[in-house]
Each structure stands twice: as C-alpha cells, then as structure tokens.
Amino acid sequence: MKLSPLDIRKQEFSKQLQGYDKDEVSSFLALVADEFETLSKELNEMKKQLEDRDTKLVEYREREQSLQEAMASAQKASKVQEAESAQQARHMLEKAQLESEKILFSARKKYERLQDDLQRLEGQRRSYILKMGHVLDGQLDLIEILEDENAESILEWAKQYPEESDQAAAAMIARLEHLETERRKFLHRIKRIHKGQLDLLKVLESVDLLPAESKNTPNGG
C-alpha cells in the first residue's frame, strides 16, 4: 500500500488509557508527512531526471548509430570511389599506352618508308653519276675531235686560188667557212654543257643521302 503525505496527516489512532499524547503524535505525523512529501518530490524529480537522461541517452545512441552508419556509408562510398578511380586510372593508362604504341608504330613505318625512299634516291643518284660520267667522257672525246679536225687547212689551200677563176671553188670556200663557224659555235656550246654537267656531277658526288648506319645494312649498299 502506497502512502501519501495526505494519508499520513489524516491518519488517526484509537484512544486508550494512558496512551501517547495526541498533540505530540499529530505534530510528529505532520513532520513525517512533510518529510515524506519532500522525499516524494525529490524522488519524482530524480525519476524525471532519469527519464530525461534515458531519453537523451537514447537520442545519443541513435545519433551515434546514425554517425556510425554515415561513417560506414562514407567509407563504403570512399572505397567504391577509390575502386572506380583506380579502374578509371588503369583505363586511361591502357588507353595512353595503346595510343603511344600506335604513334610509335606509325613513326616506325614512316621512318622505314623514308629509309626506302632514301635508298632508292641514293641508287638513282649513283646510277645518274655513272651515266653522266659516260656522257662526260663522250663529250670529251667529241671536244677533242672537234678541236683536232677543222677546216682551216682546207680553207688555206682553197684561198690560194682566185674565186673568179672557179665559181665552184668559191662556193666550196664559203661552205667551208660556214662549217668552220658552226663547228666553233658547236664546240663552244659543248664545252659549256660539259662544264655545267661536270659541276653538277661534283655536286652529286658530294651529296650523301644515307646516314652512316644505313650504309652498313644490306640495303644501304
């Protein structure tokens, strides 16, 4: 049975002969009631504080749980992001390596084509030098012939006779003079051509199209 301060104050006792003093009992009961009321209030206040603390504790635990879940979610998201970033980085690296290999392959092919073109041009250069050497030799032979064989001696012999005495001789002398003039012009033109081709031959002989390492290869000669 629960007692309240009011129950204590209203409590009555049976009367007997030579019993306790009624006023003292009433005073003591009032004092007990007041103390009991004070203790009851304190107890209720403590219960309320405990309830508040329990409520806050529940809230703190819920917050802690939320924080833990948020941290776990963040860690999971971070791991996922890290994995995605790593995968993306690997993909970019693989792509860059592939592009690099393509560029190197293309550059190697271009270099090989350039080497082939240089070797072909070098072959043409050597062939042209050889042919031009033969042409120049032939020009020298022709120059020697044109310088040795001239019509001056025949003209000196023909001029010993008067032109009036023989029209045929005069015509022959005129023809010989014309031929001598043409011979000298042709000889001069041949010498100019020979000099120009000789200079060109020197230039071609001084040009080296292939690098030193290519000359050691089978295709480099």
C-alpha positions in Angstrom: 0.0 0.0 0.0 1.5 3.3 -1.0 1.3 6.3 1.4 1.0 9.9 0.5 1.7 12.9 2.8 -2.1 13.4 3.0 -2.6 9.8 4.2 -0.1 10.4 7.0 -1.7 13.7 8.1 -5.2 12.1 8.2 -4.0 9.0 10.0 -6.0 8.5 13.2 -5.2 6.2 16.1 -7.6 4.5 18.6 -7.7 6.1 22.0 -6.6 4.0 25.1 -6.0 4.8 28.6 -2.5 6.1 29.3 -1.8 6.4 25.6 0.6 8.8 23.7 0.0 12.5 23.8 -2.3 13.3 20.9 -0.7 16.6 20.1 2.8 15.2 20.0 1.6 12.4 17.8 -0.1 14.8 15.5 3.0 17.0 15.3 5.2 14.1 14.6 2.9 12.8 11.9 2.8 16.3 10.4 6.6 16.4 10.4 6.8 12.9 8.9 4.2 13.9 6.3 6.3 17.0 5.3 9.5 15.0 5.1 7.7 12.3 3.2 6.3 14.9 0.8 9.8 16.4 0.4 11.3 13.0 -0.3 8.5 12.2 -2.7 9.1 15.4 -4.6 12.8 14.7 -4.7 12.2 11.1 -5.8 9.8 12.3 -8.6 12.4 14.9 -9.6 15.1 12.2 -9.7 12.8 9.9 -11.7 12.1 12.8 -14.1 15.8 13.4 -14.5 16.5 9.8 -15.0 13.8 9.7 -17.6 15.3 12.8 -19.3 18.7 11.2 -19.2 17.3 7.9 -20.6 15.7 9.9 -23.4 18.9 11.8 -24.1 20.8 8.6 -23.9 18.5 7.0 -26.4 18.9 10.1 -28.6 22.7 10.0 -28.2 22.7 6.3 -29.0 20.5 7.0 -32.1 22.9 9.8 -33.1 25.8 7.5 -32.5 24.2 4.8 -34.6 23.4 7.4 -37.3 27.0 8.6 -37.2 28.4 5.0 -37.4 26.1 4.3 -40.3 27.1 7.5 -42.0 30.8 6.7 -41.4 30.3 3.2 -42.7 28.4 4.6 -45.7 31.1 7.2 -46.3 33.8 4.5 -46.0 31.9 2.3 -48.4 31.4 5.2 -50.8 35.1 6.1 -50.5 36.1 2.5 -51.3 33.8 2.5 -54.2 35.1 5.8 -55.4 38.6 4.7 -54.9 38.0 1.5 -56.9 36.3 3.5 -59.6 39.1 6.0 -59.7 41.7 3.2 -59.8 39.8 1.5 -62.6 39.5 4.8 -64.5 43.2 5.4 -64.0 44.0 1.9 -65.3 41.7 2.5 -68.3 43.4 5.9 -69.0 46.8 4.3 -68.7 45.9 1.5 -71.0 44.5 3.9 -73.5 47.6 6.1 -73.3 49.8 3.1 -73.8 47.8 2.0 -76.8 48.0 5.5 -78.3 51.7 5.5 -77.6 52.1 2.2 -79.3 50.1 3.4 -82.3 52.2 6.6 -82.6 55.5 4.6 -82.3 54.2 2.1 -84.9 53.2 4.9 -87.3 56.5 6.7 -86.8 58.5 3.5 -87.3 56.6 2.8 -90.6 57.2 6.4 -91.8 60.9 6.0 -90.9 61.1 2.8 -92.8 59.4 4.4 -95.8 61.8 7.3 -95.6 64.7 4.9 -95.5 63.4 3.1 -98.5 62.9 6.4 -100.4 66.4 7.5 -99.4 67.9 4.2 -100.6 66.0 4.4 -103.8 67.2 8.0 -104.4 70.7 7.0 -103.5 70.6 4.3 -106.1 69.2 6.8 -108.6 72.0 9.2 -107.7 74.7 6.7 -108.2 73.2 5.5 -111.4 72.9 9.0 -112.7 76.5 9.7 -111.7 77.7 6.6 -113.6 75.6 7.6 -116.7 76.8 11.2 -116.5 80.4 10.0 -116.3 79.9 8.1 -119.6 78.3 11.2 -121.1 81.1 13.4 -120.0 83.7 11.0 -121.4 81.8 11.1 -124.7 81.7 14.9 -124.6 85.5 15.0 -124.0 86.0 12.7 -127.0 83.8 14.9 -129.1 85.6 18.0 -128.0 88.9 16.5 -128.9 87.6 15.5 -132.3 86.2 19.0 -132.9 89.4 20.7 -131.8 91.6 18.4 -133.9 89.5 18.3 -137.1 88.9 21.7 -138.5 88.5 23.2 -142.0 91.3 25.8 -141.6 93.9 23.8 -143.5 91.4 23.2 -146.3 90.5 26.9 -146.3 94.1 28.0 -146.6 94.5 25.6 -149.5 91.4 26.8 -151.3 92.2 30.5 -150.8 95.3 30.1 -152.9 93.1 30.1 -156.0 91.2 33.2 -157.2 87.5 33.0 -156.6 86.8 34.4 -160.2 88.5 31.5 -161.8 86.3 28.9 -160.4 82.8 29.6 -159.0 82.7 26.1 -157.6 85.8 26.7 -155.6 84.4 29.9 -154.3 81.2 28.2 -153.3 83.2 25.4 -151.6 85.3 28.0 -149.7 82.1 29.8 -148.5 80.6 26.5 -147.4 83.8 25.6 -145.6 83.9 28.9 -143.8 80.3 28.5 -142.7 81.1 25.0 -141.5 84.1 26.2 -139.5 82.0 28.9 -137.9 79.3 26.3 -136.9 82.0 24.0 -135.7 83.4 26.6 -133.4 79.9 27.5 -132.1 79.1 23.9 -131.5 82.5 23.3 -129.8 81.8 26.3 -127.5 78.3 25.1 -126.7 79.6 21.6 -126.0 82.3 22.9 -123.7 79.7 25.0 -121.8 77.4 22.0 -121.5 80.3 19.8 -120.4 81.4 22.3 -117.7 77.8 22.6 -116.4 77.4 18.8 -116.2 80.8 18.4 -114.7 79.8 20.9 -111.9 76.5 19.0 -111.4 78.4 15.7 -111.2 80.7 17.2 -108.5 77.6 18.3 -106.5 76.0 14.9 -106.8 79.2 13.2 -105.7 79.4 15.4 -102.6 75.8 14.6 -101.6 75.3 11.7 -99.2 71.7 10.8 -98.8 72.1 7.8 -96.5 73.2 8.1 -92.8 76.3 6.2 -91.7 74.3 3.4 -90.1 72.3 2.7 -93.2 75.4 2.2 -95.2 76.3 -0.9 -93.1 72.9 -2.5 -93.8 72.4 -4.9 -96.8 70.0 -2.4 -98.4 72.2 0.5 -97.7 75.0 -0.7 -100.1 
